[in-house]
Amino acid sequence: MKFGAEFQENIFPPWRLSYIAYDKLNQELKTRQSSHAWTEKDEAEFIQLMDSELNKVYDFINAKMAEVDARILYCERTIQTTSDAIFNAMEETLTDILFDINDLSKFTRLNFKAIQKLLKKHDRSTGLSLKETYVEKLREKPLDKQRFDVALVYISALHDMCRNRGKPSSGTGISQDGQETTTFTYWVHPDNVTEVKSIIMLHLPVHIFNTSKKFETSDAAVSNVYLDNSDFDLYTGRLQRDEMAEAIRLKWYGSCSSNDIYFERETHRETSSDGSSTKDRFCIPESRVNSFLSGQYTVEDMAVELKEKEMDESTMKDILFTATGIQESIEQKGLEPVLRVFYHRTTFQLPSTQALYISLDTDLAFIREDHLQGDWRRPDVGIDYPFDYLSKQDVLRFPYAVLETRLGQEPPTWLRSLVEGHLVHEVPRFSKYLHGVSHLYKKHLPLVPWWLSEMNADIRKPRIENLGLTRSRSFKPLIDGQYRRASIQERERSSRQGVMRDTKLNGAELSRRNSNDNLAANEGFTLIELNPSPEHSTVHLAPSATQPLLSDNASSINISKFNPKRNKPFYSVSEPEVTDSKGHLLSKKSLNESVDLESGTPKKVIKVKVDPKTFFSNERTFISWLQFCALLLTVALNLLNFGDKVSRIVGGVFIGVSSAVALYALYRFEKRAWMISRRSIGRYDDLWGPAILCLILVVALLLNLYLRFR
């Protein structure tokens, strides 16, 4: 399918006018080139058109995100009451917001692809290089989907509150030492990432790395530096799945300034019942890494420091055993840094069990490590994906997200539907390390992973009906083809049948964790605590309406504890200027008008259903506009049929005015009906329509007088 047809097919009808005018710009390129040679004037005018369309799309995204922020804030303030009706209403509202973010993510992705296609066509047909020079403008006004991740984290926390009816999530996870689990890996196309996140979020809460500090966008970043030798013995052993084949890496979370560096070792055991791997790891300060790799900082030195910290004897013994094995492998095999793997990770897990653990890695990049000057990692590389400053020989950007599921129970129905559907593509035994090395060091390797042939294929599949997040003909949210209430009943039925059971899976690929595997499985992510406590921390959200949520200076959040009876919002803002999709300022009264924050009781204005009279009122407004158009059309027809030349000219003008007003009235009617059905926050009155109508009528009358008396 050509991109033009794909673009039209994926347009969300209510936002049609806000998409980039792809067909118009494409036609401009063809028309100008067919009529004459491309000139500097053509180039300037085309760039002006591109800038105008980029501004339109970017402003629309900011306006919609400001509306989303206001709706999330409203939900957080309303949810402080402990009424079941309020929890149900807010859970439904949060689901609606989730659908809007999914639609907005697809909108952003489609427009970004359209701009890239237009720039590519321009460069190919004109011989110029606009794509390279336009990068700066796309950085100033980025069309990236990362900006929605912060909102998704907030929605997950609030959704979990509604699901638990304000009660604390029980525990931070049950230890799984010795429990058998199975791991499956899937690729997710960028078009489907937000939808997959949203589906998982409806069933599992999001984990947050390090809840002791405010949540920042860099907290989702995970970096790994893998070790190997010049013969790539570790790579070959892992690829061939040799007995006791190792993978050794250094991992840190967040920015490169993190002081905690984890040495991790994964060992393949072919003789085990399932041919699985065991993982173990320990943490050392960043300042000790180089000396540990060189052998100057020994295990004996580490033991002395651990004793000074009065560490538990059993834990210290495990750490020293792991450190000894890793240091011996480094010395005997001549290991040094060869590859860095970077990604943003979102993890999902039930609060009361680790029998179901899911991670989704996006923005995956592989970077060559040169080990210059004996440093364990390159100082010129941070966490600023997509690492544009690196040469093509030093970086590989993976085109898909990686979804990984770890199960210690029967998979729930919703997860089975997800992984068997069109949104993901299963890749058994996929390894980030093997993939990165096979690309960046291809000349040195006789063997490569089997899945490289999959990279040339389009992993997108035909959409399966009634699967995932869709909308009805009236744009109502549907989850797997069902309205939210039916979906909840199905989820509860699945829960009763075994989602919370500790049933162990039978079959291939079961992996037994050792004493340190629980830590490795969690990847350092700590569960969001939503325990009622008078000593609560706050969540701050105050993004500018003109700034991406995940920009460098975007506000950060701190999700820790929640008390439903307190007055101060858990999800609070520092007096933000919240606007609707039109950019109009929403007052604090409008954000609080549906709940009494002092008493914690809801007011009567909260309604789950929209009053039908509201729709009838909208229809009456539309009909009144049509009545005016009919009157104006009657006058115009009389002037045409029974007047002189001047009257016929004026009659034609009035017919044009009447037609324009009728079409405008239809547009306002449809838009207002959509806003009512979605309970959208925004202005329902028409600020400019009547004023413009009066102006047009005055101009028409003045034209009549001018033609009559000239």
N, C-alpha and C positions, 0 to 999 in steps of 0.2 A: 504494500500500500504506500502510495506517495505521501509525503509529509503533509501536503495541503489537505488531502482527504482525511488523514489522521487528525489533523488540527481541528477541522470542522466537526469530526465525529466526537471528539472529547471535550468540546465546549460545554460548560455548565450554563444552560439556557438563561437563568435569571441574571447572570453576569456577562452575557454575550457582548454588550457594548463596551465592557471594560477590558476585553482582551486586545492584544496587539492586532492592528489591522494587517494581518499577514498577507492576505490576497491583494490588498491595495498596494502594499510595498513591493510585493513580488511583481505585480503588473507594472509598477513604475519602472522597475529595472528592465523589464522586457520592452516596454513601449519606447523608452528613451533610447535604448540601444538599437532598436529596429529602425528608428527614424533618423538617427544621426550618431556620429561618434561621441563617446562619453567625454564630456567637458568638465572643467573645474566648476562651472555653475551647476551642472547636474550633480556632481559630487557633494557640493555644499548643500543643495536642496535635499538630497537623499539623506545626508547626515542630520539635517534639521528635522526631517520626517521621523527618522529613527529616534532622535532625542525626544521628540514630542510623544511618541508611542511609549518609550521607556518611562517617561515621567508619568504618563497616564496610568500605566500598570503599577508602578512603584507607589504612587499616591493612593491607589485603590487598596493595595495590600496593607499599607500603613493605616488607612481608615478602618478597614475590616479588623485589623489586629487591635486597634484602639477599642473598637466595639466589643471584641472578644474579652479584652482586659476588663472592661466595665461589667460585662456579664459574669465573669468569674468572681470579681469583687462582690457583686450583688449576691451571688450564690454563697460565698463565704460568710457574709454578714447574716444572711437569712438562715443559714444552717446552724447558727448558734442556739436556736431554739431546739427543744428536744421532742418535738411533735413528729409522729410517724408520717402524718400527711405532708409536713414540710420536707422531711427526708425524701419521701417518694417524689414530690414535686421537684426538688433540687436535683435528685438523681436523673430525672428525665431531662431537666434543663442542661445539666452537665453533658448528658449524652448528645443533646442537640448541638452544644458547643463543640463537642468532639467531632461531630459530622461536619460542622462548618470549618474547623481547622483542616480536616481531611480534604474538603473541597478546595480550601484556600491553598493547601499544599499542592494539589494537582494543578490548580490555576497557575501557581508560581512556576512549577516545573514545566508546564506546557508553554508558557510565554518565554521562559528562558531558552527552551529548545528552538522556539520560533525565531528568536533573535539570533541564535547561533547559526541556524539554517540560512537566514537572510544575509548575514555577514559572509558566510561561506560562498553563497551564490554571487554576492557582490564581488568578492575577490576573484572568483573564477571567471566571471564575465568581463570585468573591467581591467584585470591585471594589477590592480592596486591591493594594498594590504590594510584594509580598514579593520579587519578582525583584531590585529595586534594593537592598533592605536585605540580601539574602542574598549579595551580591557579596563583602562583607568576609569571610564564612565560606569562600567559594570561593577567596579569596586566601590565607587561612590554611592551607587544605588543598586546594591546586590539583590539578585533574585535567587536567593538560596533558601532551602527548606530548613536549615538549622535553626532559624529564628523562631520556629514553632515549638522547639523542644522544651523551652522553659514553661510555656503555657501547658504543654502536655504533662509535665511534672506536677504542676499545680492541680490540674484536673484530676490526675491520678490520686493525689492526696485527699482531695475533697470527695471524690467518688468513693474512696475507701471509707471515709467517715460516714457517708450516707449508707453504704452497704452494711457497716457495723452499727448503724444507728447511734453514732457518737460514742460507742464503747471502745475501750482500748483494744488494739490488735494484740493478740495473745502471744507473747514471746518474740524473740528475734531469730527463731529458727532452731530446729532440733538437730542435734549432732547426728551425722550419718556415718560415723566411723564403722567400717565393716559392712555397711549396707551396699547392696549391689545396685548399680544404676546403669543406664544405657544412654549413649550420646548419639544424636543425629545432627547433621549439618546441612544447611540449605543456603542457596543463594536467593537474594531478593532484589528484583529489578528496582532502580531508583523511583520509577513511577508508582511502585506499590509500597514503599517503605513506610510512609505515614499511615496508610491503611492497616498494614500489619501491626504497627505499634498500637494503633487505636483498638484493634480487635483484641490484642493481648491485654491491653490496659483495662478493658471491660471485665476481665476475669481475674487478673493478678495485679497487685500494687507494684509500683516502681520502687526499686532500691535507690538510695542515694549514698554516694561515697562520702564518708567523713561528715556525719551530721553534727559534729562538734563545732563546725565553722559554717559561715554563711555559704550557701550554694552559689558557685560561680560556674560560668560556662566551661572553664578549663577543667572542672572536676570530672567531666565525662571523658576526658582524654586519657588514653592508656598507651604507653610506649613500651616496647620490648626490644632489647638488643640481644641477638642470638650469637652464640659462639660456635666456631668450627675451625678446622685447619685448612691448609692450602690444598689438600687432597679431598676435602669435603667428605671426610669419613662419617661424620655424624649425619650429614644429609643422606648419604648412600644407605647407611644403616636404617634410618627411619623410613626411607622409601621402600627398601627391601623388607622392612619389618623383621629385622634380625633380632634374635634373642638378646635381651639386655641393651638394645640400641637406645642411645640417650639423645635428649634434646635439652640443652642448657641455655638459659636466657637470664637476662637481668631486666627486671620490670619496675616501672614506677608509674604512679598515678598523678594526673594533673600536670602542672608546668614542670619545666626542667630544673626549677629551683627546689623541688621536693628533696628533702634530706633522706627519706626512707627509700632505699633501693632493695628490692627483693631478688635474691638468687633463687631460681627455680630449676628443678631437674625433673624431667619426665622420662621414665624408663619403660621400655616395651618388654613385656614378658610373654613370650610365645608359648611357654610351657604351662601357663595358667589355663584355667578351664575355658576361658573365652578369648585368650590372646589379647588381653587388655593392657593398659599402661597404669603405672603408679606415679603419683606426683608427690614431691616434697619440696619445701622451700624454707628459707630463713631470711631475716632482714638485717642489713648492716647500714651504717651511715654512708652517705655518698662520698665523704672524704676518705673512706677506707677501701673503696672499690678497686682503684688502681693497684694499691699495695697488696690486696688480696689476690688479684689476678697474677701479679708478678711473684707471689710467694713471700713477700716481705712481711705481710700481716698474716701470721699463721693461726692455725686452729687453737694452739696453746694460748696465744695472745687473746683470742676471742673468749676462751674459757675464763681467763682472769677477769675480763671486763664483765662477763655475765655473772660471775660470782659476786662482784662488787655491787651489781644491781639486785642481788638477793633473789635471783630467779628460781623458780621451782626446779627441783633436781631432775624430775622426769622430762620436763620441757627442755631444759638445758642439754640433757643427754641426747634428745632427738635432734636438736639444732646442731650440736657438735658432730653427730654422726653424718648428717646431711652435708655440713660444711667440709668435713674430711673427704667425703666421696667426690664432691664437686672440685675441690682443690687438687685432688689426685688426678682426676680426669683432665683438668686444665694443664697440669704439668706433664703428664705422660703422653697426651695426645697433641700437645702444642696448640691448644685452642686460643683463639683471639676473636674479637668482634668482627663479624662479616655482614650482618644485616640488621637493620632497624625496621620494626613493624609498628605502625601508628594507626590508631582508630579511635572513634568516639563510641563508647559502650553505654547501652541502656540495658539494665537487667530487671527482670520481673521474677517475683517469688511470693508464694503464700506466706503470711506472717508466721503461721503455726507449724510449718513443715518445710523441709528442703527436698521433699520427694518430687517436687516439680520446680525446676529451675530453668529459666529461659534467658538468653542474652542475645542482643541484636547489636552488631558492630557496623557502624557506618563510617564513611570517609576513610576507608582503608587504604593505606599507602605503604609501599616498600621502599626503603632507602638504603643505598650501599654505605656500609661503614668501612672507612679506609684505615683506621687504627694508626693514624699519623701521630708522631711524637709520643707514642705510648699511651695515649688517652683512650679510655674505654668507650667513649662515644664522641661523635662529631660535635664540636662546639658551635658550628655554624648552622645547626638545625635545631629548631624549637618544636612547637606544637601548632604552628600556623599553617594548617592545611589550606590550600593544596600544594604548598612548597614550590611556588612558581619560580623562585630564585635558583633552584637546582637544575642542573643540566638533565637532558632526557636520559643520559646514560646512568645517572645516579638515582633516579626515582621512577617508580611504577605506581600509577594510581589505579586501584582495582575498581572496575566499573560497577560492581554490585555491593550490596550489604550482605553480611553473613549472619544468618540466624542459627543459633545452636540451642538444642533442647537436651536437658539431662533429666531422665525419668527414673524414679524408684518406685513406681506404681503403674497401674493401668492408665494409659493416656486418657484424659477427659474427652468427651465427645467434641467439644468446640476446638480442641487442639488437633484432634484427628481430622476434622473437617478443614482446618486451616492448612495443614501440611500436605493434605491430599488434593487441595484445590489448585487454582490457577495463580495464586499470589506468590508461591515459593517454588523453587526448583531444587530437588534433593541432589546433593553431591556427597556420596559416601566417602568417609575417611579424608575429607578435605583438610589440608594443613596449611596454615598461613606461612609457616617457615619454608616448607617445601616449595610452595608456589613462588615466594619471593626469590629464593635462591635460584630456582630453575629459570627465571627471567633475567635476573641481573648478572648471573654467572653462567649463562647458557653455554658459552664456548668451552668451559672446563668440565662439562657434565655429559657423560655418555647416556645417562638415563634421566627421563623427565616424568612427572606425574601424568596419570592417564587423563585427568580432567582438563588438560590444556586444550584438547580438541574441542571441548565444550565452549571455550572462550569465543570461538568463531560463530557460534550459533546464537540466535535470538531466544533467550530463555523465557520470554513472555509467552503465555498460553492464552487461548481463547477464553473469554470470561465465562465462568460457569454461572448459570442463572441461580438466583437466590443463595448466593454465597458472598460473604464479606459485607461491606458497608455500601448500601445502595439507597436510592430514593424512589418513592412511588411517583406516579404521574403528577400528583399534587406536591411533590418535593418533600413529602414526609419521610423521616429517617426510617430505614429498614435494616435490621440486623439479620443476616442470613435469610432475607426475604420475609421477615416477620417484623411486626411492630414491637416496640421495646417491651411491652408487658408480656407478650407471648414469648419473647426471647428470654426474659427473666424466669418465667415458669419453666422453660426448657433447661435453663442453667441450673435451677434449683433441683430439678428432677435428676440431672446428670450428677449433681453433687451428692445426692442421696445414694446414687447407684455406685459411687466409688471414687469420686475425685479426692476425697479426704482419707480414703483407705490407705493402709500401708502395704497394699498388694505388691508383690515383687514381680517384675517382668521375667518371663521365660523367653529363651531364644538367644540368638547371636548378639554379640557386641555388648554384653553386660560387663561393667567395669567395677572392680572392688577398690574402694578408696582406702588408703593407709591412714595413719594417725594424723597426717598433715593435709590430707586431701580436702577436708572440709574447708580449710582456709583457702586452698587453691581454687575450689569450686566457686566460692563467693567472690573471688577476684578482688577482695578488699572492699566490697560494697557492704554498707551497713543498712539495715532495714530502717525505713522511716518510722519513728516512734510517734504514735498518736495517743499516748496514754494521758488520761485526765490528770491534771496536776495544777495547783494554784500557781506554781512557778513555771510559767509557760514562756516560750520564746516566740518571736514573731516572724512572719514572712513579709518581706518588703518587695513590692512590685511597683515601679513607677517609670515604665519606659515611655519615652517621648513618642508622640504620634508620628513623628517623622524619622524615627530611628529604629533599626532592627532590634528585636528583643535580645539577640545574642551578640550584639556589638561589644567592643572592648569596654565601653563605659556604661553598659547596661547595668541596671540595678541587680543586686544579688539577693538570694533568699536563704532563709535558715528554717528548715522544717524539723521540728523536734517533738513538741508535745502540744496537746490540744485539750482544752477544757470547755465543754459546750455551755457551761453556765456563766462564763465570764462575760464582761461587757466589751473588752477590747478585742478587736478581730485578730484571729490567728493569722489570717491572710490579709494583712493590712497594707495600706499605701501611705506614703508621706504626702498627703494632700495633693494627689496628682490632678492634672487637668485632663479628664477623661472625655473623649469626644465620640460622637457616633460616626456612622459611615459617611455622613455629609460634612463632618468636621465641626459640628456644632457642639459647644461645651455643655456637658451634663453637670448639673448642680449636685451637691451632696444630697439634697432633698430627694431628687429623682432617683438616686441610687439607694436610698433608705426608705422610700415611701411604702414599701411592701412589708416592713417588719419594724416592730418597736424594739429598739436596741436596749432601752433601759429595763423594760420588763421581760424582754426575751419572748414575748408572745406575738404571734403573727397577726397582722391586721386583715380585715375582710377583703382587701383588694387583691390578695393573692388568689388566683384562679388557675386551675390546671387547664380548663377548657376556655376557649374564646367564645364570648357571647355572640350568638348568631345575629343579634341586632347590629353589631359592629359591621358585619359584612353588608347588611341591608343599608346601613347609613352610607357606606362606601358606594353602593350601587345608586342610591338617590343622588349623591354628589355627581356621579358620572352622568346620570340621566339629565340633571339640571344643566350640565354643560352641553349635552346634545340638544336640549331644547333651545338653548341660545344659538347653537349652530344652525338648527332648522330655521329659526327666525331670520338669521343672517342670510341663509341660503335662499329663502323666499324673496327677500329684498333683492338679492343678486339676480335671481331669475327674472323678476319683473323688469329690472333695468336692462337686462339683455334682450328681452322679448319686445318691450314696448318703448324703448328709449332711442335716442339718437346715438351718434358715434361715441360721444363723450360718455354717455350713460352705459354703453356696452363695455367700454374700457373699465369704468368703475365697477360694473357688474362682474367682470372677469376677476378684478382684484379681490372683490368680496367673496367670490367663490373660492379663490385660493386661500384667503384668510379662514373661511369656514372649514375647509378641508384640513388645514393645518391645526386648527383648534380641536377638531374632532379626533385627529390622530394623537394629539398631545393628551387629550382627555382620556383616551383609551390607554395610553402608556401609564399615566398617573393611576388609573383605576387598577391595572394589572400589578403595578409595583406596590400600591398600597395594600392590595389583597394579599400579596406575597408577604409583606411585612407583618400584617395582622396574623396570618396563619403561622408565621414563625415567631411571633411575639418579639419582633426585632426592636432594639432600642434605637430610636431615631425620631425625626420630625415627621408627623403624619399630615401636617398642614402643607399647603402649597404657598411657598413664600414668593416665588417669582412669576408663576403662571398668570395670575390675574393682572399683575402690573404690566407684564409684556403684552397681554391681550389688550389692555387699555391703550398702550402705546401704539400698537398696530392699528387699532380702530381710529385713533386720532390721526395717524399718518394717512390712512385711507380717506378720511373725511377731508383732510387738507389737500390731498391729491384731487379729490372731486372738485373742491372749490377752485383750485389752481387751473384745472382743465376747463372749467365752466366759464371763468371770468378772465382768462388770459386774452 
